[in-house]
Amino acid sequence: MDLAVFSGSPFFAVPQHVGGPVVEPEVREGFHRLADAAFGRNQLTNSGPLAARLEEEVAVRHRVGDAVLVANATLAQMLLLRALGLTSGEALLSANTFVSTAHACEWLGMRPIFCDIDPDTLNLSPVDCERKITAAARAIIPTHVFGVMADMPVLADMAARRGVRLLADAAHAFDCDFGGVPPGGFGAPEFISFHATKYFSSLEGGVILTGDPALADELRILRNFGFSRPFDACGCGINAKMSEISAAFALASLPFLDRRRRGLGEVHAAYRRELADVPGLRIHPVDRLGRNNYRYFALFVDESAFGLSRDGLLEALRLENVLARHYFYPGCHRMGYYQDRLPRPELPATDRALAAIMALPTSFVGLEPVAAAKSIAGLIQAIHERAGEVGLALRKTK
């Protein structure tokens, strides 16, 4: 297989992204029908019938009492912190998360305390979390990385013993579970992103899952300016409602999610087969602890065995129009805002993972997915086999 680093011609004519939106033709058709109905009713927001139906269906799918829709998952976390009275003190979370998890805490007045991760799951380490809990701690907020759910039973026990609240960033974890229990099923509220890049999308949006009806009522008031009844604001809320158009897109996707998950699972299986014997690669296991939606395929690169660094492999693939990416890099603890405000924590497992991990595309533009995954795996194999030459060629381009 010829490589673009030598020939200049990329393997893929169109860039293939990690997290490119998944929109089946049937989803487009269903969306147009639902959106046209919303236009016909002339109700496009303010808790319309499509949003109400989506809340019901998401709650049933995740086996929780309530699903509270919001405009995005960052607002979901902020509303949840506000509703739980978490507006001061410390929040313990992983640095291996999207920065919004830390930012939402900062916006509400909580100080993020970054903890290390379990090197296998990439999730918050209960051991390091317990070590860093102080009298100022008020919340533990794990992130379910790549849909692999954190050890919620252990964290729930820790939170109860230490007198702090537990909630979870389940942005990646729609249709996932831990030992058969989905997000929201461990007695703690969890929030999921419905961003366009996610497995399940409302274009922009998010949801809070909870089994506490009083909390759900409070969240619905807070997302609508604090109105408990017309013209009477009983709380200091904000505007975080999901529009009917966003709900329409999500509802149009729901009937096809099982098929989507099977297709993504086939892409995962193809990557695993084709990359299993490539030296220096370790595939992140996504379904060892429970069900996964297979939206993300991640692997670790050992430079000494592969022959090229993770960043070198990313650049060689970029030249082929494969826009693989490091993920959550460089970690919240290494971002300028938090380096300037907080003492830099020692997070050895986090730093090792973030220096080696990369994610490959799992959805493709105008291509047969399994064949595309096999082609990308073939490119990686070819880059490994000529790693010395590839490294030299990349250095010459700088």
C-alpha positions as CSV (number, residue, x, y, z in Angstrom):
1,M,0.0,0.0,0.0
2,D,1.4,3.3,-1.0
3,L,1.4,6.1,1.6
4,A,0.6,9.7,1.2
5,V,3.7,10.7,3.2
6,F,5.7,9.5,0.2
7,S,3.3,10.0,-2.8
8,G,1.4,13.1,-1.6
9,S,-2.0,11.5,-2.6
10,P,-4.3,10.7,0.3
11,F,-6.0,7.3,0.4
12,F,-9.4,8.9,1.2
13,A,-10.7,11.6,-1.1
14,V,-12.9,13.1,1.7
15,P,-11.6,13.7,5.2
16,Q,-12.9,11.0,7.7
17,H,-13.5,12.5,11.1
18,V,-13.7,11.0,14.6
19,G,-17.2,11.8,15.7
20,G,-18.6,12.7,12.4
21,P,-22.5,13.0,12.6
22,V,-24.4,9.8,11.9
23,V,-27.6,10.6,10.0
24,E,-29.2,7.7,8.2
25,P,-31.5,8.5,5.2
26,E,-34.5,7.3,7.2
27,V,-33.6,9.7,10.0
28,R,-33.6,12.6,7.6
29,E,-37.0,11.6,6.3
30,G,-38.5,11.1,9.8
31,F,-37.0,14.4,11.0
32,H,-38.7,16.3,8.2
33,R,-42.1,14.7,9.0
34,L,-41.8,15.6,12.7
35,A,-40.5,19.1,12.0
36,D,-43.2,19.8,9.6
37,A,-45.8,18.7,12.2
38,A,-44.2,21.1,14.7
39,F,-44.4,24.0,12.2
40,G,-48.0,23.0,11.5
41,R,-48.8,23.4,15.3
42,N,-46.8,26.6,15.3
43,Q,-45.1,25.5,18.6
44,L,-41.3,25.3,18.2
45,T,-40.1,25.4,21.8
46,N,-41.4,25.9,25.4
47,S,-41.8,22.2,26.3
48,G,-43.8,21.2,23.3
49,P,-45.2,17.7,22.6
50,L,-42.1,16.4,20.8
51,A,-39.9,17.3,23.8
52,A,-42.3,15.7,26.2
53,R,-42.4,12.5,24.1
54,L,-38.6,12.4,23.9
55,E,-38.4,12.7,27.7
56,E,-40.7,9.8,28.1
57,E,-38.9,7.6,25.6
58,V,-35.4,8.3,26.9
59,A,-36.6,7.6,30.5
60,V,-38.0,4.3,29.4
61,R,-34.9,3.3,27.5
62,H,-32.7,4.0,30.5
63,R,-35.1,2.6,33.0
64,V,-35.3,5.7,35.2
65,G,-38.2,7.7,36.6
66,D,-37.4,11.0,34.8
67,A,-35.4,12.3,31.9
68,V,-35.2,16.1,31.9
69,L,-34.2,17.5,28.5
70,V,-32.0,20.6,28.2
71,A,-30.3,22.6,25.4
72,N,-26.9,21.0,26.0
73,A,-25.0,18.8,28.5
74,T,-23.0,21.7,29.9
75,L,-26.2,23.3,31.0
76,A,-27.4,20.0,32.3
77,Q,-24.5,19.8,34.6
78,M,-24.9,23.4,35.7
79,L,-28.6,23.0,36.4
80,L,-27.9,19.8,38.3
81,L,-25.3,21.4,40.5
82,R,-27.6,24.3,41.2
83,A,-30.6,22.1,42.0
84,L,-28.4,20.0,44.4
85,G,-27.1,23.1,46.2
86,L,-23.5,22.5,45.0
87,T,-22.3,26.0,44.6
88,S,-19.2,26.0,46.8
89,G,-16.5,23.6,48.1
90,E,-14.6,21.0,46.1
91,A,-15.7,18.7,43.3
92,L,-13.5,15.6,42.7
93,L,-13.3,14.6,39.0
94,S,-11.0,13.1,36.5
95,A,-8.7,15.4,34.4
96,N,-9.4,12.9,31.6
97,T,-12.6,14.5,30.5
98,F,-13.8,17.3,28.3
99,V,-13.1,20.6,29.9
100,S,-16.8,21.5,30.2
101,T,-17.0,19.1,33.2
102,A,-14.6,21.2,35.1
103,H,-15.9,24.5,33.7
104,A,-19.4,23.9,34.9
105,C,-18.1,23.4,38.4
106,E,-16.1,26.6,38.2
107,W,-19.2,28.6,36.9
108,L,-21.2,27.4,39.9
109,G,-18.5,28.2,42.4
110,M,-17.0,24.8,43.0
111,R,-13.3,24.1,42.9
112,P,-12.3,21.2,40.7
113,I,-9.9,18.7,42.3
114,F,-8.4,16.6,39.6
115,C,-7.9,12.9,40.4
116,D,-6.0,10.2,38.5
117,I,-7.6,7.5,36.4
118,D,-7.7,3.7,36.3
119,P,-5.3,2.9,33.4
120,D,-7.5,0.2,32.0
121,T,-10.9,1.8,32.0
122,L,-9.6,5.4,31.7
123,N,-12.2,6.4,34.3
124,L,-11.9,8.2,37.7
125,S,-9.7,6.1,40.1
126,P,-11.7,5.4,43.3
127,V,-8.4,5.0,45.1
128,D,-7.0,8.4,44.2
129,C,-10.4,10.0,44.6
130,E,-10.7,8.7,48.2
131,R,-7.1,9.9,48.9
132,K,-8.0,13.4,47.8
133,I,-11.3,13.9,49.6
134,T,-11.1,16.6,52.2
135,A,-13.5,18.3,54.5
136,A,-14.2,20.8,51.7
137,A,-15.4,18.1,49.3
138,R,-19.0,18.2,48.3
139,A,-19.3,16.2,45.2
140,I,-17.7,13.3,43.2
141,I,-18.3,13.6,39.4
142,P,-16.9,10.7,37.3
143,T,-16.9,10.7,33.5
144,H,-17.9,7.5,31.6
145,V,-15.0,7.6,29.1
146,F,-15.9,6.2,25.6
147,G,-19.1,4.8,27.0
148,V,-17.3,2.6,29.6
149,M,-19.2,3.4,32.8
150,A,-17.2,4.2,35.9
151,D,-17.5,1.9,38.9
152,M,-20.7,3.6,40.2
153,P,-21.3,1.1,43.1
154,V,-17.9,1.7,44.6
155,L,-18.2,5.5,44.1
156,A,-21.7,5.5,45.5
157,D,-20.5,3.7,48.6
158,M,-17.6,6.2,49.0
159,A,-19.9,9.2,48.5
160,A,-22.2,7.9,51.2
161,R,-19.4,7.2,53.7
162,R,-17.8,10.6,53.1
163,G,-21.0,12.6,53.1
164,V,-20.7,14.0,49.5
165,R,-23.0,13.9,46.5
166,L,-22.4,11.7,43.5
167,L,-23.4,12.6,40.0
168,A,-21.9,11.5,36.7
169,D,-20.9,12.9,33.3
170,A,-22.4,10.3,31.1
171,A,-21.9,12.3,27.9
172,H,-20.6,9.2,26.0
173,A,-22.9,6.7,27.6
174,F,-26.3,6.7,26.0
175,D,-27.4,3.1,25.6
176,C,-24.5,1.8,27.7
177,D,-24.6,0.1,31.1
178,F,-22.4,-1.2,33.9
179,G,-23.2,-4.8,34.7
180,G,-26.6,-4.4,33.2
181,V,-27.5,-1.1,35.0
182,P,-27.7,2.0,32.7
183,P,-26.9,5.6,33.6
184,G,-29.2,6.9,36.2
185,G,-29.7,3.5,37.8
186,F,-27.3,3.8,40.7
187,G,-29.2,6.2,42.8
188,A,-27.2,9.2,41.5
189,P,-28.3,11.7,38.8
190,E,-26.4,11.5,35.5
191,F,-26.3,13.8,32.4
192,I,-25.8,12.8,28.8
193,S,-24.8,14.9,25.8
194,F,-27.0,14.9,22.6
195,H,-24.4,16.9,20.6
196,A,-24.2,16.2,16.9
197,T,-21.0,14.2,17.3
198,K,-22.5,11.7,19.8
199,Y,-24.0,8.2,19.3
200,F,-27.5,9.7,19.9
201,S,-28.0,13.3,18.8
202,S,-30.6,16.1,18.9
203,L,-28.2,18.3,16.9
204,E,-27.5,20.2,20.2
205,G,-28.9,19.0,23.5
206,G,-28.6,17.0,26.6
207,V,-30.6,15.2,29.3
208,I,-30.5,14.6,33.0
209,L,-31.5,11.1,34.2
210,T,-32.8,10.8,37.8
211,G,-35.0,8.6,39.9
212,D,-35.8,11.5,42.2
213,P,-39.1,13.1,41.1
214,A,-38.6,16.1,43.4
215,L,-35.2,16.8,41.7
216,A,-36.8,16.4,38.3
217,D,-39.5,18.9,39.2
218,E,-36.8,21.4,40.4
219,L,-34.8,20.9,37.2
220,R,-37.8,21.6,35.0
221,I,-38.4,24.8,36.9
222,L,-34.8,25.9,36.7
223,R,-34.5,25.3,32.9
224,N,-37.5,27.6,32.4
225,F,-36.3,30.8,34.1
226,G,-37.6,29.5,37.5
227,F,-41.3,29.6,36.5
228,S,-43.3,27.1,38.5
229,R,-46.5,28.5,37.0
230,P,-47.3,31.2,34.5
231,F,-45.8,34.6,35.4
232,D,-44.5,33.5,38.7
233,A,-40.8,32.7,39.1
234,C,-40.3,30.8,42.3
235,G,-36.5,30.3,41.7
236,C,-33.6,31.9,39.9
237,G,-33.6,29.8,36.7
238,I,-32.2,30.2,33.3
239,N,-33.3,29.4,29.7
240,A,-32.1,25.8,29.1
241,K,-35.1,24.3,27.2
242,M,-34.7,22.0,24.3
243,S,-36.5,23.2,21.1
244,E,-39.0,21.1,19.3
245,I,-36.8,20.9,16.2
246,S,-34.0,19.3,18.3
247,A,-36.4,16.9,19.8
248,A,-37.7,16.0,16.3
249,F,-34.2,15.0,15.2
250,A,-33.7,12.9,18.2
251,L,-37.1,11.2,18.0
252,A,-36.4,10.4,14.3
253,S,-33.2,8.6,15.3
254,L,-34.6,6.5,18.1
255,P,-36.1,3.7,15.9
256,F,-32.7,3.1,14.2
257,L,-30.5,3.1,17.3
258,D,-30.3,-0.7,17.6
259,R,-29.3,-1.0,13.9
260,R,-26.8,1.9,14.4
261,R,-25.2,0.2,17.4
262,R,-24.9,-3.1,15.5
263,G,-23.2,-1.3,12.6
264,L,-20.7,0.5,15.0
265,G,-20.1,-2.9,16.7
266,E,-19.1,-4.3,13.3
267,V,-16.7,-1.5,12.7
268,H,-15.2,-2.2,16.2
269,A,-14.8,-5.9,15.4
270,A,-13.1,-5.1,12.1
271,Y,-10.6,-2.8,13.7
272,R,-9.9,-5.4,16.4
273,R,-9.3,-8.1,13.9
274,E,-7.2,-6.1,11.6
275,L,-5.0,-4.4,14.3
276,A,-4.7,-7.3,16.7
277,D,-1.2,-8.3,15.5
278,V,0.3,-4.9,14.9
279,P,3.2,-4.5,17.4
280,G,3.0,-1.5,19.7
281,L,-0.8,-1.1,19.7
282,R,-3.1,-1.8,22.6
283,I,-6.8,-1.6,22.0
284,H,-9.0,0.0,24.7
285,P,-11.6,-2.5,25.8
286,V,-15.0,-0.9,25.7
287,D,-17.4,-3.7,26.6
288,R,-15.7,-5.7,29.3
289,L,-17.7,-4.3,32.1
290,G,-21.1,-3.9,30.4
291,R,-22.9,-2.8,27.3
292,N,-21.3,-0.2,25.0
293,N,-22.7,1.8,22.1
294,Y,-19.4,1.5,20.2
295,R,-19.3,5.1,19.2
296,Y,-15.6,5.4,20.0
297,F,-12.6,3.2,19.0
298,A,-9.5,4.0,20.9
299,L,-6.0,2.5,21.1
300,F,-2.7,3.2,22.8
301,V,0.6,3.5,20.8
302,D,3.9,2.3,22.3
303,E,6.5,4.2,20.2
304,S,9.3,1.7,20.9
305,A,7.3,-1.3,19.6
306,F,5.4,0.5,16.9
307,G,8.4,2.4,15.5
308,L,6.6,5.8,15.5
309,S,5.2,8.0,18.1
310,R,1.4,8.4,18.6
311,D,1.7,12.0,17.2
312,G,3.7,10.7,14.3
313,L,1.0,8.1,13.5
314,L,-1.7,10.8,13.8
315,E,0.2,13.0,11.3
316,A,0.8,10.1,8.8
317,L,-2.9,9.3,9.0
318,R,-3.9,12.9,8.6
319,L,-2.0,13.0,5.2
320,E,-4.3,10.1,4.2
321,N,-7.4,12.2,5.2
322,V,-7.9,10.0,8.2
323,L,-8.4,12.7,10.9
324,A,-7.8,10.4,13.9
325,R,-7.2,12.4,17.1
326,H,-5.8,12.2,20.6
327,Y,-8.6,12.5,23.0
328,F,-9.1,14.8,26.0
329,Y,-5.6,16.0,25.4
330,P,-3.6,17.4,27.2
331,G,-6.0,16.8,30.2
332,C,-7.9,19.5,32.1
333,H,-5.0,19.8,34.6
334,R,-2.6,20.9,31.8
335,M,-4.9,23.5,30.3
336,G,-3.8,27.1,30.8
337,Y,-6.8,28.2,32.8
338,Y,-6.4,25.5,35.4
339,Q,-2.6,25.6,35.5
340,D,-2.9,29.3,36.4
341,R,-5.5,28.7,39.1
342,L,-4.8,25.4,40.7
343,P,-1.7,23.6,42.0
344,R,-0.6,21.1,39.4
345,P,-1.6,17.6,40.5
346,E,0.5,14.5,40.1
347,L,-1.6,12.3,37.8
348,P,0.9,9.7,36.4
349,A,-1.7,7.3,34.9
350,T,-3.6,10.2,33.3
351,D,-0.4,11.7,31.7
352,R,0.7,8.3,30.4
353,A,-2.7,7.6,28.8
354,L,-3.0,11.0,27.3
355,A,0.5,10.8,25.7
356,A,-0.3,7.4,24.0
357,I,-4.1,7.3,23.2
358,M,-5.7,8.0,19.9
359,A,-9.3,7.5,18.5
360,L,-10.1,6.3,15.0
361,P,-13.2,7.2,12.9
362,T,-16.2,4.9,13.4
363,S,-18.6,6.6,11.0
364,F,-17.7,7.4,7.4
365,V,-18.8,9.8,4.7
366,G,-20.2,8.0,1.7
367,L,-18.3,4.7,2.4
368,E,-19.1,1.2,3.5
369,P,-18.1,1.4,7.2
370,V,-16.5,-2.0,7.7
371,A,-14.5,-1.7,4.4
372,A,-13.4,1.8,5.5
373,A,-12.3,0.5,8.9
374,K,-10.3,-2.3,7.2
375,S,-8.6,0.3,4.9
376,I,-7.6,2.5,7.9
377,A,-6.2,-0.6,9.7
378,G,-4.3,-1.4,6.5
379,L,-2.8,2.1,6.5
380,I,-1.7,1.7,10.1
381,Q,-0.1,-1.6,9.3
382,A,1.7,-0.1,6.3
383,I,2.9,2.9,8.4
384,H,4.3,0.4,11.1
385,E,6.1,-1.6,8.4
386,R,7.8,1.5,7.1
387,A,7.9,3.4,10.4
388,G,11.6,4.5,10.0
389,E,11.0,5.9,6.5
390,V,7.7,7.5,7.6
391,G,9.4,9.2,10.5
392,L,12.2,10.5,8.3
393,A,9.7,11.8,5.7
394,L,7.6,13.5,8.4
395,R,10.6,15.3,9.8
396,K,11.5,16.6,6.4
397,T,8.0,18.2,6.0
398,K,8.4,20.3,9.1
